[in-house]
Every structure is written in C-alpha cells, then in structure tokens.
Amino acid sequence: MISQCMNPDCRKELHYLRNGRVIRTTRRIGAQVQVEHFWLCGECHLDYDFLFANDGRVSLTHRHKFVAVTKPDFDLLLVS
C-alpha cells in the first residue's frame, strides 16, 4: 500500500490521489509476480520522474527542464 511520496526528501503522506502521479509495476521473481505501487506528490512530480531499470526496480530521476524559446518579433524590426 502506498502511504507517502517516493521522494526521500519529501515523504508527504498520501491522503488523496488527486495530486501527483501513481504508477504500478510488476516483476517476475521465479514463479511469483511482485506488484508494487509508487507515488510522487504533485510538488515532487514537477521536478522528478520515475526511472525504470531493466531489472524492474524503480528509482527517481530529475525531470529535464525545457526553456521556451521565443521567436523575435520581426514586426518591430523596421528597416528604413
């Protein structure tokens, strides 16, 4: 059962699933299937995302920040 944010620096308690992101993973260990759930609160999900390893383990990674590039306003560049 999920009880708190996966980010070890946060550990906010989970009360509602309205905010953030929940994932479910499954791993086969021998004949058994292991199901795990993880949650990142809304604030942590802005900066972090889940990282899935080949062995089925889940960890956190920093989310890439994209900077919006605006085009110059050519209408203001009047050539006389």
DRENPA-3360 file (N, C-alpha, C; in nm, 2 decimals, always signed):
BEGIN
1 = MISQCMNP = +0.08/-0.12/+0.00/+0.00/+0.00/+0.00/+0.09/+0.12/+0.00 ~ +0.05/+0.22/-0.08/+0.12/+0.35/-0.08/+0.08/+0.43/+0.04 ~ +0.18/+0.49/+0.11/+0.15/+0.57/+0.22/+0.21/+0.71/+0.21 ~ +0.32/+0.72/+0.13/+0.39/+0.85/+0.13/+0.46/+0.87/-0.01 ~ +0.50/+0.99/-0.03/+0.57/+1.03/-0.15/+0.70/+0.95/-0.16 ~ +0.73/+0.90/-0.28/+0.86/+0.82/-0.30/+0.98/+0.90/-0.28 ~ +0.98/+1.04/-0.30/+1.09/+1.12/-0.28/+1.14/+1.12/-0.13 ~ +1.26/+1.07/-0.10/+1.30/+1.06/+0.04/+1.32/+1.19/+0.11;
9 = DCRKELHY = +1.33/+1.30/+0.03/+1.34/+1.43/+0.09/+1.21/+1.49/+0.12 ~ +1.10/+1.43/+0.07/+0.97/+1.48/+0.09/+0.89/+1.40/+0.19 ~ +0.86/+1.28/+0.15/+0.78/+1.18/+0.23/+0.64/+1.24/+0.27 ~ +0.58/+1.32/+0.19/+0.45/+1.37/+0.22/+0.35/+1.25/+0.23 ~ +0.26/+1.26/+0.32/+0.16/+1.15/+0.34/+0.06/+1.15/+0.23 ~ +0.02/+1.04/+0.18/-0.08/+1.02/+0.08/-0.22/+1.02/+0.14 ~ -0.30/+1.12/+0.11/-0.44/+1.12/+0.16/-0.54/+1.10/+0.04 ~ -0.51/+1.16/-0.07/-0.60/+1.16/-0.19/-0.51/+1.14/-0.31;
17 = LRNGRVIR = -0.57/+1.07/-0.41/-0.50/+1.05/-0.54/-0.52/+1.16/-0.64 ~ -0.56/+1.28/-0.60/-0.59/+1.39/-0.69/-0.47/+1.46/-0.74 ~ -0.36/+1.45/-0.66/-0.24/+1.53/-0.69/-0.12/+1.44/-0.70 ~ -0.05/+1.46/-0.81/+0.07/+1.38/-0.83/+0.06/+1.27/-0.93 ~ +0.14/+1.17/-0.91/+0.14/+1.06/-1.01/+0.16/+0.92/-0.94 ~ +0.08/+0.83/-0.97/+0.09/+0.69/-0.92/+0.12/+0.60/-1.03 ~ +0.21/+0.51/-1.00/+0.25/+0.40/-1.10/+0.24/+0.27/-1.04 ~ +0.21/+0.17/-1.12/+0.21/+0.03/-1.07/+0.32/-0.05/-1.16;
25 = TTRRIGAQ = +0.40/-0.13/-1.09/+0.50/-0.21/-1.16/+0.48/-0.35/-1.12 ~ +0.52/-0.44/-1.22/+0.52/-0.58/-1.19/+0.65/-0.64/-1.23 ~ +0.70/-0.73/-1.14/+0.82/-0.80/-1.17/+0.80/-0.95/-1.14 ~ +0.86/-1.03/-1.23/+0.85/-1.17/-1.21/+0.98/-1.22/-1.14 ~ +0.96/-1.28/-1.02/+1.07/-1.33/-0.94/+1.04/-1.48/-0.93 ~ +1.11/-1.56/-1.01/+1.09/-1.70/-1.02/+0.95/-1.73/-1.07 ~ +0.86/-1.80/-0.99/+0.73/-1.83/-1.03/+0.63/-1.72/-0.98 ~ +0.68/-1.63/-0.90/+0.59/-1.53/-0.84/+0.60/-1.40/-0.92;
33 = VQVEHFWL = +0.48/-1.33/-0.92/+0.48/-1.19/-0.97/+0.46/-1.09/-0.86 ~ +0.56/-1.00/-0.85/+0.55/-0.90/-0.75/+0.50/-0.77/-0.80 ~ +0.39/-0.72/-0.74/+0.33/-0.59/-0.78/+0.36/-0.49/-0.68 ~ +0.41/-0.37/-0.73/+0.44/-0.26/-0.64/+0.38/-0.13/-0.69 ~ +0.34/-0.04/-0.60/+0.29/+0.09/-0.64/+0.38/+0.20/-0.58 ~ +0.39/+0.30/-0.66/+0.47/+0.42/-0.61/+0.40/+0.55/-0.64 ~ +0.42/+0.65/-0.56/+0.35/+0.78/-0.58/+0.45/+0.89/-0.56 ~ +0.44/+0.99/-0.64/+0.51/+1.12/-0.63/+0.40/+1.22/-0.61;
41 = CGECHLDY = +0.41/+1.30/-0.50/+0.32/+1.41/-0.48/+0.33/+1.51/-0.59 ~ +0.23/+1.60/-0.60/+0.23/+1.70/-0.71/+0.35/+1.79/-0.72 ~ +0.40/+1.83/-0.60/+0.52/+1.92/-0.60/+0.64/+1.85/-0.64 ~ +0.66/+1.72/-0.60/+0.78/+1.65/-0.64/+0.77/+1.60/-0.79 ~ +0.65/+1.58/-0.84/+0.64/+1.54/-0.97/+0.67/+1.65/-1.07 ~ +0.68/+1.77/-1.03/+0.72/+1.88/-1.11/+0.87/+1.87/-1.14 ~ +0.95/+1.82/-1.04/+1.09/+1.82/-1.05/+1.15/+1.68/-1.08 ~ +1.07/+1.57/-1.05/+1.12/+1.44/-1.06/+1.03/+1.35/-1.14;
49 = DFLFANDG = +1.08/+1.24/-1.19/+1.00/+1.14/-1.26/+1.06/+1.01/-1.23 ~ +0.98/+0.90/-1.26/+1.02/+0.77/-1.23/+1.12/+0.72/-1.33 ~ +1.22/+0.64/-1.28/+1.32/+0.58/-1.37/+1.31/+0.43/-1.35 ~ +1.29/+0.36/-1.47/+1.26/+0.22/-1.46/+1.39/+0.15/-1.51 ~ +1.45/+0.07/-1.42/+1.57/-0.01/-1.46/+1.53/-0.14/-1.53 ~ +1.62/-0.20/-1.60/+1.60/-0.32/-1.67/+1.56/-0.44/-1.58 ~ +1.60/-0.43/-1.45/+1.57/-0.54/-1.36/+1.43/-0.52/-1.29 ~ +1.36/-0.41/-1.33/+1.23/-0.39/-1.28/+1.22/-0.30/-1.16;
57 = RVSLTHRH = +1.34/-0.25/-1.11/+1.34/-0.16/-1.00/+1.31/-0.02/-1.04 ~ +1.25/+0.05/-0.95/+1.21/+0.19/-0.98/+1.29/+0.29/-0.89 ~ +1.33/+0.39/-0.95/+1.40/+0.50/-0.87/+1.36/+0.63/-0.93 ~ +1.41/+0.74/-0.87/+1.38/+0.87/-0.92/+1.49/+0.94/-1.00 ~ +1.45/+1.02/-1.09/+1.54/+1.10/-1.17/+1.49/+1.24/-1.18 ~ +1.58/+1.33/-1.20/+1.54/+1.47/-1.21/+1.48/+1.49/-1.35 ~ +1.37/+1.56/-1.35/+1.30/+1.59/-1.47/+1.38/+1.70/-1.55 ~ +1.39/+1.68/-1.68/+1.45/+1.78/-1.76/+1.37/+1.90/-1.77;
65 = KFVAVTKP = +1.43/+2.02/-1.76/+1.37/+2.15/-1.77/+1.39/+2.20/-1.91 ~ +1.28/+2.23/-1.97/+1.28/+2.29/-2.11/+1.25/+2.44/-2.10 ~ +1.33/+2.51/-2.16/+1.32/+2.66/-2.17/+1.25/+2.69/-2.30 ~ +1.14/+2.77/-2.29/+1.08/+2.81/-2.41/+1.16/+2.91/-2.48 ~ +1.18/+2.89/-2.61/+1.25/+2.99/-2.69/+1.15/+3.06/-2.77 ~ +1.15/+3.19/-2.76/+1.05/+3.27/-2.84/+1.12/+3.33/-2.96 ~ +1.04/+3.34/-3.06/+1.09/+3.40/-3.19/+1.10/+3.55/-3.17 ~ +1.19/+3.61/-3.23/+1.20/+3.76/-3.23/+1.08/+3.82/-3.30;
73 = DFDLLLVS = +1.03/+3.93/-3.25/+0.92/+4.00/-3.31/+0.97/+4.08/-3.43 ~ +0.96/+4.02/-3.55/+1.02/+4.09/-3.67/+0.94/+4.21/-3.71 ~ +0.81/+4.23/-3.66/+0.74/+4.35/-3.69/+0.80/+4.47/-3.63 ~ +0.87/+4.45/-3.52/+0.93/+4.57/-3.45/+1.07/+4.61/-3.52 ~ +1.12/+4.52/-3.60/+1.25/+4.55/-3.67/+1.22/+4.61/-3.81 ~ +1.20/+4.74/-3.81/+1.17/+4.81/-3.93/+1.30/+4.86/-4.00 ~ +1.32/+4.83/-4.12/+1.44/+4.87/-4.19/+1.40/+4.99/-4.28 ~ +1.47/+5.10/-4.26/+1.44/+5.22/-4.34/+1.54/+5.24/-4.45;
% end
